[in-house]
Amino acid sequence: MKTQVRERVLTELDHVRLATLSSRDPRTRLPRSPGIDSLLGDARVVPPQKVAPDVVTMYSQVLLRIVDDGVVRKLTLCYPQDAEPQFGFVSVLSPIGLSLLGQTVGAIVRWKCPDGSERIAEVEAILFQPEASGDYTT
């Protein structure tokens, strides 16, 4: 399966909050996620009112279709303090969370699992995006 390179989009608020998480005092910050710096540096940053409704933003609820087995999973992308993976709330700093942020419906995302294997999924749908519902502060 060929992965199409797509521009990733972050809202200004998501960008600022992630940059803050990334730059906290080393003694208190959360473990660094590989790729966070490149995401923050490479993504197109837009005002929350201008983000397209098909972009995965913080607290978006998405449907992912896992490529190798066809299983569909519903996930909500959240900040680390709200993560509850057993209930589908995945941290943006996790490998899957980092792979999702800023992607659009139809994007193919890849991430490494704790056991070292790679997973591949398609962003099938966004069921909820705060900005699309008029919430620009979440």
C-alpha positions in Angstrom: 0.0 0.0 0.0 1.4 3.3 -1.0 1.2 6.1 1.6 0.3 9.4 0.1 2.1 12.3 1.7 -0.4 14.9 2.8 0.0 18.3 4.4 -0.9 18.1 8.1 -2.9 21.0 9.6 -3.0 22.1 13.2 -5.1 24.8 14.8 -3.3 27.7 16.4 -4.5 26.5 19.8 -3.5 22.9 19.3 0.0 24.1 18.1 0.5 26.3 21.1 -0.6 23.6 23.6 1.5 20.9 22.0 4.5 23.2 21.9 4.0 24.0 25.6 3.8 20.2 26.4 6.9 19.6 24.4 9.0 22.4 26.0 8.2 22.1 29.7 11.0 21.8 32.2 12.7 18.4 31.5 12.2 17.3 35.1 8.4 17.7 34.9 7.4 17.2 31.2 5.9 14.1 29.8 8.0 11.6 27.9 9.0 13.0 24.6 7.2 11.5 21.6 9.3 10.9 18.5 8.1 13.1 15.7 6.5 15.9 17.8 9.1 18.5 16.8 8.8 17.7 13.1 5.0 17.8 13.3 5.1 21.2 15.1 7.6 22.5 12.6 6.1 21.2 9.4 2.4 21.5 9.9 0.3 24.3 8.4 -1.1 26.3 11.3 -4.6 27.8 10.9 -7.0 29.7 13.1 -9.5 27.2 14.6 -12.4 28.9 12.7 -10.6 28.1 9.5 -9.8 24.4 10.0 -11.6 22.2 7.5 -14.2 19.8 9.1 -12.3 16.7 7.7 -9.1 17.4 9.7 -8.3 15.5 12.9 -7.9 18.1 15.7 -7.6 17.6 19.4 -10.7 15.9 20.9 -11.9 14.8 17.4 -13.6 11.4 17.4 -12.5 9.4 14.4 -13.2 6.0 12.8 -10.0 4.1 11.8 -10.0 1.1 9.6 -7.0 -1.1 10.4 -5.5 -2.2 7.1 -4.3 -5.7 7.9 -7.5 -7.0 9.5 -10.2 -4.5 8.4 -11.3 -3.9 12.0 -12.9 -0.4 12.5 -12.0 1.4 15.7 -13.5 4.5 17.2 -10.9 6.8 18.9 -10.9 10.2 20.5 -7.7 12.1 20.3 -6.9 13.8 23.7 -4.2 15.3 25.8 -2.2 12.9 28.0 -4.0 13.7 31.2 -7.4 12.7 29.6 -6.1 9.5 28.0 -8.0 6.3 28.7 -7.0 3.9 25.9 -9.4 1.1 27.2 -12.3 3.5 26.4 -10.9 4.8 23.1 -9.3 8.0 24.4 -5.8 8.1 23.1 -3.1 10.6 24.0 -1.8 12.8 21.3 1.7 11.9 22.5 1.2 8.2 21.9 2.4 6.8 18.6 -1.1 6.4 17.2 -2.2 9.8 18.5 0.8 11.6 17.0 0.1 9.8 13.6 -3.5 11.0 13.6 -3.2 14.7 14.5 -3.6 17.0 11.5 -4.5 14.2 9.1 -7.6 14.3 6.9 -10.3 11.8 6.1 -8.9 9.3 3.7 -5.3 9.6 5.0 -3.3 6.4 5.6 -1.5 6.6 9.0 1.3 4.5 10.3 2.6 4.0 13.9 4.8 1.7 15.9 3.2 -0.4 18.6 5.0 -1.1 21.9 6.1 -4.5 20.6 7.9 -2.9 17.7 5.4 -3.9 15.0 4.0 -1.3 12.6 0.3 -0.7 12.2 -1.4 1.0 9.3 -4.9 2.4 9.2 -7.1 4.6 7.1 -8.9 7.6 8.6 -12.3 6.5 7.5 -14.4 9.3 9.1 -14.5 12.1 11.6 -17.5 11.6 13.8 -17.0 14.7 15.8 -14.6 17.7 15.6 -14.9 20.5 18.2 -14.2 23.2 15.7 -16.9 22.0 13.3 -19.4 22.2 16.1 -18.4 25.8 16.9 -16.1 25.0 19.9 -12.8 26.9 19.3 -11.4 26.6 22.8 -11.2 22.9 23.5 
